[in-house]
């Protein structure tokens, strides 16, 4: 497998997590300044599509939405889903490729 084939998804993943972190930072500063906020749905959405590690890092580092329920529980569910997906991909890559192909084929 070519290095760029491996590197491109990794760079996109990192960028998505940086974007997630920045969105949480922006919302934290908006909360302090009592200005326009980013909706919880949007914050959870960016976490769901792959920015969960950036979201959790921002939540912990910035102390943002750490006590807010059900937000906190939903974010932890998203992280758990991503960890299970990553572990499955690493432990059974062929099975995961077949599952993804079947899902994409059904859409």
RAHUSUL-V808276 format. One line per field, one symbol per residue. ss: DSSP state (A for helix, B for strand, O for the rest). A space follows every 50 residues. Layout:
ss: ???
This chain:
ss: OOAAAAAAAAAAAAAAAAAAAAAAAAAAAAAAAOOOOOOAAAAAAAAAAA AAAAAAAAAAAAOOOOOOOOAAAAAAAAAAAAAAAAAAAAAOAAAAAAAA AAAAAAO
